[in-house]
């Protein structure tokens, strides 16, 4: 069988289900940090007791964890007017948007709350949205991985209102260092024919706080705050961790190769991160938490 090289959209469409299976234990851990530090939760609380409204955007939102986190905060408010809030969730992967929409549908929130959320398939590097529209634009581990990250940041800046907030998360070099070590261990298995270690040959994401300030200032953001936040990724089952982390690897390979790859990945993942005391995978990973004002 001939396997064609998959596009980024195809990769995310095909891996959407596996990503959904573990995202809450990984990227989802940083959502409360993002919503709190950006001032979004305070803004929601203020809007609930006044006539002011909050209009928000989720860029590269994946499986829709951010809207669920937002609705969780809204549901705790004693007074709230649904006409004072809206959230548009976007992703360039139709598969991700379908899962995000289904996750909202299956959630315990009321119909009234769910009506405040909309989903659209949209490339974060070319947002089909009016300029100066949103009070908040979020990207939880999305924009920093864009092929053309500057375009993503420019689009975030463009659609946010004057005085509005762009808030995003991105892995620190600490994350990619661990991924590089894991790749090196996989490369020792010659039968897998593992390619070059991209985690060591090029910089992925932001190198440091100075680069973040520079890139956001270049697109127009003024007040920029960068902090580092660390959480433990936990998986009680090795297979669950493999399913999540291998979702985008070897999708264009044969079933025989994938089974061998996944089994080896699980062994190396356990060798590096298994905590014998808690009897589970525990991976301490650090992220940049970035909040910028237009």
C-alpha positions as CSV (number, residue, x, y, z in Angstrom):
1,X,0.0,0.0,0.0
2,X,1.3,3.5,-0.9
3,X,1.0,6.1,1.9
4,X,0.9,9.7,0.8
5,X,2.5,12.4,3.0
6,X,-0.2,13.8,5.3
7,X,-0.9,17.5,5.5
8,X,-1.1,19.2,8.9
9,X,-4.9,19.4,8.7
10,X,-5.1,15.7,7.9
11,X,-2.8,14.8,10.8
12,X,-5.0,16.8,13.2
13,X,-8.2,15.4,11.7
14,X,-7.0,11.8,12.1
15,X,-5.5,12.3,15.6
16,X,-8.4,14.4,17.0
17,X,-9.9,11.4,18.9
18,X,-6.6,10.4,20.5
19,X,-5.9,14.0,21.4
20,X,-9.3,14.3,23.0
21,X,-8.5,11.3,25.1
22,X,-5.7,12.9,27.0
23,X,-5.8,16.7,26.5
24,X,-7.6,17.4,29.8
25,X,-4.7,15.8,31.7
26,X,-2.2,17.8,29.7
27,X,-3.1,21.2,28.1
28,X,-6.3,21.4,30.1
29,X,-4.3,21.8,33.3
30,X,-3.3,25.4,32.3
31,X,-6.7,26.7,31.5
32,X,-7.5,28.1,34.9
33,X,-4.1,29.8,35.0
34,X,-4.9,31.4,31.6
35,X,-8.4,32.6,32.4
36,X,-7.4,34.0,35.8
37,X,-4.1,35.7,34.8
38,X,-5.7,37.3,31.7
39,X,-8.3,39.0,33.9
40,X,-11.1,37.2,32.1
41,X,-12.7,35.7,35.2
42,X,-12.8,39.1,36.9
43,X,-14.3,40.6,33.8
44,X,-17.0,38.0,33.7
45,X,-17.8,38.6,37.4
46,X,-18.1,42.4,36.7
47,X,-20.3,41.9,33.6
48,X,-22.7,39.7,35.6
49,X,-23.5,42.7,37.8
50,X,-23.5,45.4,35.1
51,X,-24.6,46.0,31.6
52,X,-21.1,45.5,30.2
53,X,-20.6,42.5,27.8
54,X,-17.7,40.2,27.2
55,X,-16.9,38.9,23.7
56,X,-14.2,36.2,23.5
57,X,-12.4,34.2,20.9
58,X,-10.6,30.8,21.1
59,X,-7.9,30.3,18.4
60,X,-6.7,26.8,17.6
61,X,-9.0,25.6,20.3
62,X,-8.7,21.9,19.6
63,X,-11.2,19.7,21.4
64,X,-12.9,22.5,23.1
65,X,-11.6,22.5,26.7
66,X,-11.5,26.2,27.0
67,X,-15.3,26.8,26.5
68,X,-16.0,24.1,29.1
69,X,-13.7,25.8,31.6
70,X,-15.4,29.2,30.8
71,X,-18.9,27.8,31.3
72,X,-17.8,26.2,34.6
73,X,-16.8,29.7,35.8
74,X,-20.0,31.3,34.5
75,X,-22.2,28.6,36.1
76,X,-20.8,29.6,39.5
77,X,-21.9,33.2,39.2
78,X,-25.0,34.2,41.3
79,X,-26.3,36.6,38.6
80,X,-25.6,36.3,34.9
81,X,-27.2,37.5,31.7
82,X,-26.5,35.3,28.6
83,X,-26.8,38.4,26.4
84,X,-23.7,39.8,28.0
85,X,-21.3,37.0,26.8
86,X,-20.3,35.1,23.7
87,X,-17.4,32.8,22.8
88,X,-16.4,31.8,19.3
89,X,-14.2,28.7,19.2
90,X,-12.1,28.1,16.1
91,X,-9.7,25.5,14.8
92,X,-8.4,24.7,11.3
93,X,-9.2,21.0,11.8
94,X,-12.8,20.0,11.1
95,X,-12.2,16.8,13.1
96,X,-11.3,18.9,16.2
97,X,-14.3,21.2,15.8
98,X,-16.6,18.2,15.5
99,X,-15.2,16.8,18.8
100,X,-15.3,20.2,20.5
101,X,-18.9,20.6,19.5
102,X,-19.9,17.1,20.7
103,X,-18.0,17.6,24.0
104,X,-20.1,20.8,24.7
105,X,-23.3,19.0,23.7
106,X,-22.5,16.1,26.1
107,X,-21.6,18.4,29.0
108,X,-23.8,19.0,32.0
109,X,-24.3,22.7,31.4
110,X,-27.7,24.2,30.7
111,X,-29.0,24.9,27.2
112,X,-28.9,28.6,28.0
113,X,-25.2,28.4,28.8
114,X,-24.4,26.3,25.7
115,X,-26.1,28.8,23.5
116,X,-23.3,31.3,24.3
117,X,-20.7,29.1,22.5
118,X,-20.2,28.9,18.7
119,X,-17.8,26.8,16.7
120,X,-16.2,27.5,13.3
121,X,-13.5,25.8,11.2
122,X,-11.0,28.5,10.7
123,X,-7.3,28.9,10.2
124,X,-5.8,31.0,13.0
125,X,-3.2,32.4,10.5
126,X,-6.1,33.9,8.4
127,X,-9.1,34.6,10.7
128,X,-12.3,35.3,8.7
129,X,-13.3,37.9,11.3
130,X,-13.8,41.6,11.6
131,X,-11.0,43.7,13.2
132,X,-11.3,45.1,16.7
133,X,-14.1,42.7,17.6
134,X,-13.1,40.8,20.8
135,X,-12.4,41.7,24.4
136,X,-10.3,38.6,24.8
137,X,-8.6,36.3,22.3
138,X,-7.1,33.0,23.7
139,X,-4.9,30.3,22.3
140,X,-4.1,27.5,24.7
141,X,-0.9,25.8,23.2
142,X,-2.0,26.7,19.6
143,X,-0.4,29.8,18.0
144,X,3.1,29.1,19.3
145,X,3.2,26.0,17.0
146,X,1.8,27.7,13.9
147,X,4.0,27.3,10.7
148,X,3.7,31.1,10.4
149,X,3.5,32.1,14.0
150,X,3.9,35.8,13.2
151,X,0.7,35.7,11.1
152,X,-1.1,34.0,14.0
153,X,0.0,36.7,16.4
154,X,-0.9,39.4,13.9
155,X,-4.3,38.0,13.5
156,X,-4.8,37.8,17.3
157,X,-3.8,41.4,17.6
158,X,-6.0,42.5,14.7
159,X,-9.3,41.0,16.0
160,X,-8.9,42.2,19.6
161,X,-10.4,45.6,20.5
162,X,-8.2,48.5,21.6
163,X,-7.6,47.8,25.3
164,X,-8.5,44.1,24.8
165,X,-6.4,41.1,25.8
166,X,-4.5,38.5,23.8
167,X,-3.6,35.5,26.1
168,X,-1.8,32.3,25.2
169,X,0.2,29.4,26.5
170,X,3.3,27.8,25.0
171,X,5.7,25.1,26.2
172,X,9.0,26.3,27.6
173,X,12.4,24.8,26.4
174,X,12.1,22.5,29.4
175,X,9.2,20.6,27.7
176,X,11.2,20.2,24.4
177,X,14.3,19.1,26.3
178,X,12.3,16.1,27.7
179,X,10.9,15.3,24.3
180,X,14.4,15.4,22.9
181,X,15.6,12.9,25.5
182,X,12.7,10.6,24.7
183,X,13.4,10.8,21.0
184,X,17.1,9.9,21.6
185,X,15.9,6.8,23.5
186,X,13.6,5.8,20.7
187,X,16.4,6.3,18.2
188,X,18.4,3.5,19.9
189,X,15.9,1.0,18.4
190,X,17.4,0.7,15.0
191,X,14.5,-1.4,13.6
192,X,12.2,1.7,13.9
193,X,14.5,3.8,11.7
194,X,13.8,7.0,13.7
195,X,14.7,10.2,11.9
196,X,16.7,13.2,13.0
197,X,15.9,14.6,16.4
198,X,14.0,17.8,15.5
199,X,13.9,18.8,19.2
200,X,17.6,19.2,19.1
201,X,18.2,20.5,15.5
202,X,15.8,23.5,15.7
203,X,14.1,25.7,18.2
204,X,10.4,24.9,18.5
205,X,8.1,27.5,20.1
206,X,9.6,30.4,22.0
207,X,13.2,30.2,23.3
208,X,12.7,32.5,26.2
209,X,10.8,35.5,27.6
210,X,12.9,38.0,25.6
211,X,11.8,36.4,22.3
212,X,8.1,36.4,23.4
213,X,8.3,40.1,24.2
214,X,10.0,40.9,20.9
215,X,7.5,38.9,18.8
216,X,4.4,40.3,20.5
217,X,5.7,43.9,20.4
218,X,6.5,43.5,16.7
219,X,2.8,42.8,15.9
220,X,1.6,45.8,18.0
221,X,0.9,44.5,21.6
222,X,2.1,47.0,24.3
223,X,1.8,45.7,27.8
224,X,3.1,42.2,27.9
225,X,3.4,39.9,30.9
226,X,5.1,36.5,30.8
227,X,5.2,34.0,33.7
228,X,6.1,30.4,34.0
229,X,3.7,27.8,35.3
230,X,4.4,24.1,35.9
231,X,1.9,21.2,36.2
232,X,2.3,17.4,36.4
233,X,0.9,15.4,33.5
234,X,-0.5,12.2,34.9
235,X,-1.6,9.0,33.3
236,X,-2.6,5.9,35.3
237,X,-2.3,3.7,32.2
238,X,0.8,3.5,29.9
239,X,-1.5,2.9,26.9
240,X,-3.4,6.1,27.5
241,X,-0.2,8.1,27.6
242,X,1.0,6.5,24.4
243,X,-2.3,7.1,22.7
244,X,-2.1,10.8,23.5
245,X,1.6,11.5,22.7
246,X,1.8,9.3,19.6
247,X,-1.3,10.7,18.0
248,X,0.6,12.6,15.3
249,X,3.4,10.1,14.9
250,X,3.5,7.4,12.3
251,X,0.0,8.0,11.0
252,X,1.2,7.4,7.5
253,X,2.9,4.1,8.4
254,X,1.8,0.5,8.2
255,X,-0.2,-1.0,11.0
256,X,2.7,-3.4,11.7
257,X,5.1,-0.4,12.1
258,X,2.7,1.5,14.3
259,X,2.2,-1.3,16.7
260,X,5.9,-1.8,17.1
261,X,6.5,2.0,17.4
262,X,3.7,2.4,20.1
263,X,5.0,-0.6,22.1
264,X,8.5,0.8,22.1
265,X,7.3,4.3,22.9
266,X,5.4,3.0,25.9
267,X,8.5,1.2,27.3
268,X,10.7,4.3,27.0
269,X,8.0,6.5,28.4
270,X,7.7,4.3,31.4
271,X,11.4,4.1,31.8
272,X,11.6,7.9,32.0
273,X,8.5,9.0,33.8
274,X,6.9,6.1,35.8
275,X,6.4,6.9,39.5
276,X,6.5,3.7,41.4
277,X,5.1,5.3,44.5
278,X,1.9,6.6,42.9
279,X,1.9,3.8,40.2
280,X,1.4,6.1,37.3
281,X,3.1,8.2,34.6
282,X,4.0,11.7,36.0
283,X,5.6,14.2,33.8
284,X,6.5,17.7,35.2
285,X,6.3,20.2,32.4
286,X,6.5,23.9,32.3
287,X,4.7,26.4,30.2
288,X,4.9,30.1,29.4
289,X,1.7,32.0,30.3
290,X,1.5,35.1,28.1
291,X,-0.9,38.0,28.6
292,X,-0.7,41.0,26.3
293,X,-2.8,44.2,26.0
294,X,-3.6,45.9,22.7
